[in-house]
Amino acid sequence: MIEFWFSIGSTYSYLSVMRLTHVAAETGIRFRWRPFNVRAIMIEMDNVPFARKPVKAAYMWRDVERRAALYGLRPKLPAPYPLSELERANRVAIIAAAEGWCPAYAQETYRRWFEAGEPAGSEPNLSASINAAGQDAERVLRLADSDRGKSDLAEATEQAKAFGIFGSPSFVVDGELFWGDDRLDDAVRWLQHLESGPPD
C-alpha cells in the first residue's frame, strides 16, 4: 500500500489526484488517500510558494500544463490561486477519506477548479463536488464546519508533519517519503521492489 498525502489547494496535486485511480487499476496497488493542510506546514516553515513570486508562478503553471498534457488532462490555466477556503475543502476531504468517497470528491473538486475555474472549497464547487460523490452536501458541510471537523484536519496535519511531510503531493511507502507528482512512479517502483525482495 502507498499512502497518498495531499492537500486540496496544491497545484501539482491536481496531476496526482486526477490519475491515481488509473495508476491503481493499472498496477494493482492500493492507495490510502490522506488529506492534510499543507498551508499550515508551509507557514510554519516560512515557505511562501507561488502567489507572490510571479516568475516562479508562470513557470509552475506552464509545468503543470506540460505534465497534464502527458497524462491526457486538459486544464484551463492559470486556475484561481491561491484558494481562500483551502481548509474547508480539506476538512471535507478528511470526512470523505473516513467514509470511503475521497477519490470521487477530490477528483471532482479539482476538475471543477482546474477545468471550470471554480475555486475548490468555495461554492458552487464545494457542494457540487460533494453531491457528485454521492453524498448530501448539507450533512457533510455541517460535519466539516464542526469543532470535530476542524480538529480532525489539525490532527491529520500533525500526522503528516510526523512523517516529515512538507509538501503536497507526497507518497509514503513503508516509511520512505517521496515528494511531488513526479515521484509517484518512484514510489510505485519502490513498493514493487519491497514486495519482490529488499532493494539494492
BAVEX-526378 format. One record per residue (C-alpha): x, y, z; residue number from 1. Coordinates in Angstrom, 2 decimals, padded with zeros to 5 digits. Layout:
N
       u       v       w num
       X       Y       Z NUM
...
//
This chain:
200
       u       v       w num
  000.00  000.00  000.00   1
  001.08  003.57 -000.69   2
 -000.10  006.44  001.48   3
 -001.07  009.39 -000.71   4
 -000.77  012.62  001.28   5
 -002.35  015.54 -000.49   6
 -003.81  018.94  000.22   7
 -006.54  020.47 -001.91   8
 -005.04  023.84 -002.74   9
 -001.77  022.39 -004.01  10
 -001.49  022.95 -007.75  11
  000.72  019.95 -008.50  12
 -001.64  017.69 -006.57  13
 -004.10  018.12 -009.45  14
 -001.85  015.89 -011.55  15
 -001.74  013.07 -008.99  16
 -005.37  013.30 -007.91  17
 -006.62  013.03 -011.48  18
 -004.55  009.97 -012.40  19
 -004.24  007.99 -009.19  20
 -007.25  005.71 -009.71  21
 -005.86  004.83 -013.16  22
 -002.44  004.06 -011.67  23
 -004.09  001.91 -009.01  24
 -006.05 -000.05 -011.61  25
 -003.00 -000.45 -013.84  26
 -000.61 -001.60 -011.11  27
 -002.96 -003.30 -008.65  28
 -001.51 -001.12 -005.89  29
 -003.80  000.14 -003.15  30
 -003.53  003.83 -002.27  31
 -004.67  005.27  001.02  32
 -005.83  008.87  000.50  33
 -004.59  011.09  003.35  34
 -005.75  014.74  003.18  35
 -003.99  017.37  005.29  36
 -003.43  021.13  005.46  37
 -000.22  021.89  003.59  38
 -000.67  025.64  004.09  39
 -000.25  025.28  007.86  40
  003.01  023.40  007.37  41
  004.33  025.88  004.82  42
  003.52  028.86  007.05  43
  005.33  027.16  009.92  44
  008.34  026.64  007.63  45
  008.15  030.26  006.41  46
  007.79  028.85  002.90  47
  005.62  031.15  000.77  48
  005.05  029.40 -002.57  49
  003.99  030.94 -005.86  50
  001.39  033.60 -005.08  51
  003.92  036.41 -004.53  52
  006.53  035.12 -006.97  53
  005.26  035.88 -010.50  54
  008.21  034.41 -012.41  55
  008.09  031.18 -010.43  56
  004.28  031.09 -010.71  57
  004.45  031.43 -014.50  58
  006.87  028.52 -014.65  59
  004.68  026.45 -012.33  60
  001.55  026.90 -014.44  61
  003.43  026.01 -017.63  62
  004.98  022.99 -015.92  63
  001.59  021.76 -014.75  64
  000.24  022.30 -018.26  65
  003.05  020.26 -019.83  66
  002.69  017.40 -017.39  67
 -001.10  017.44 -017.70  68
 -000.78  017.02 -021.47  69
  001.34  013.91 -020.93  70
 -001.48  012.43 -018.83  71
 -004.24  013.37 -021.27  72
 -005.60  016.13 -018.99  73
 -006.81  019.46 -020.38  74
 -006.84  022.08 -017.61  75
 -007.59  025.74 -018.32  76
 -004.70  027.56 -016.73  77
 -003.99  029.57 -014.74  78
 -006.66  028.38 -012.34  79
 -007.83  030.63 -009.48  80
 -004.99  030.66 -006.96  81
 -004.44  030.66 -004.02  82
 -007.63  029.24 -002.53  83
 -009.38  031.28  000.14  84
 -011.19  028.20  001.51  85
 -008.38  025.64  001.44  86
 -009.08  024.43  004.97  87
 -012.78  023.85  004.33  88
 -012.02  021.87  001.18  89
 -009.65  019.66  003.15  90
 -012.00  019.25  006.12  91
 -014.48  017.77  003.65  92
 -011.72  015.56  002.25  93
 -010.98  014.25  005.75  94
 -014.63  013.19  006.10  95
 -014.57  011.71  002.60  96
 -011.47  009.67  003.42  97
 -013.04  008.33  006.62  98
 -016.26  007.41  004.80  99
 -014.67  005.97  001.65 100
 -015.54  008.53 -001.04 101
 -012.40  010.67 -001.08 102
 -011.20  009.91 -004.64 103
 -014.56  010.86 -006.17 104
 -014.73  014.10 -004.19 105
 -011.12  015.12 -004.76 106
 -011.23  014.42 -008.48 107
 -014.45  016.36 -008.96 108
 -013.30  019.34 -006.91 109
 -010.02  019.51 -008.84 110
 -011.83  019.09 -012.16 111
 -014.12  021.99 -011.35 112
 -011.22  024.09 -010.08 113
 -008.75  023.44 -012.90 114
 -011.12  022.87 -015.81 115
 -014.12  025.08 -014.97 116
 -012.45  027.84 -012.95 117
 -014.48  027.22 -009.77 118
 -012.21  027.56 -006.72 119
 -012.14  024.44 -004.57 120
 -013.61  024.89 -001.12 121
 -015.98  027.65 -002.29 122
 -019.43  027.47 -003.84 123
 -020.58  026.22 -006.27 124
 -017.61  023.84 -006.40 125
 -017.86  022.57 -002.85 126
 -021.47  021.40 -002.71 127
 -021.42  020.18 -006.32 128
 -018.33  018.06 -005.67 129
 -019.84  016.52 -002.54 130
 -023.06  015.75 -004.41 131
 -021.12  014.28 -007.35 132
 -019.50  011.88 -004.88 133
 -022.99  010.68 -003.95 134
 -023.20  012.49 -000.62 135
 -025.56  015.03  000.92 136
 -023.78  018.38  000.93 137
 -025.72  019.79  003.87 138
 -024.80  016.83  006.09 139
 -021.15  016.83  005.08 140
 -020.67  020.59  005.46 141
 -022.26  020.52  008.90 142
 -019.68  017.91  009.93 143
 -016.83  019.74  008.21 144
 -017.61  023.03  009.94 145
 -017.93  021.48  013.39 146
 -015.24  021.65  016.05 147
 -014.59  017.95  015.41 148
 -014.12  018.61  011.70 149
 -011.54  021.31  012.43 150
 -009.68  019.21  014.99 151
 -009.60  016.20  012.63 152
 -007.85  018.28  009.96 153
 -005.38  019.63  012.51 154
 -004.65  016.10  013.72 155
 -004.11  014.85  010.16 156
 -001.70  017.73  009.56 157
  000.27  016.83  012.69 158
  000.46  013.24  011.44 159
  001.83  014.49  008.12 160
  004.48  016.50  009.96 161
  005.42  013.42  011.96 162
  006.22  011.64  008.68 163
  008.44  014.57  007.66 164
  005.98  015.70  005.00 165
  006.47  019.31  003.92 166
  004.63  019.49  000.60 167
  001.81  018.10 -001.48 168
  001.53  015.64 -003.10 169
  003.65  013.22 -001.10 170
  003.77  009.44 -001.12 171
  004.87  007.27  001.79 172
  005.95  003.67  001.21 173
  006.94  001.68  004.28 174
  008.28  004.83  005.94 175
  010.02  006.15  002.80 176
  008.89  009.62  001.67 177
  008.55  010.60 -001.98 178
  007.59  014.24 -002.61 179
  005.96  015.54 -005.77 180
  003.79  014.25 -008.57 181
  006.94  013.38 -010.49 182
  007.92  010.95 -007.70 183
  004.77  008.85 -007.92 184
  006.42  006.44 -010.33 185
  009.41  006.14 -008.00 186
  007.09  005.34 -005.11 187
  005.39  002.65 -007.17 188
  008.73  001.12 -008.17 189
  009.96  001.21 -004.57 190
  006.91 -000.67 -003.36 191
  007.30 -003.23 -006.14 192
  010.94 -003.76 -005.12 193
  009.91 -004.22 -001.49 194
  007.33 -006.81 -002.50 195
  009.80 -008.70 -004.68 196
  012.72 -008.50 -002.23 197
  014.92 -005.94 -000.47 198
  016.01 -003.08 -002.77 199
  019.70 -002.95 -003.67 200
//
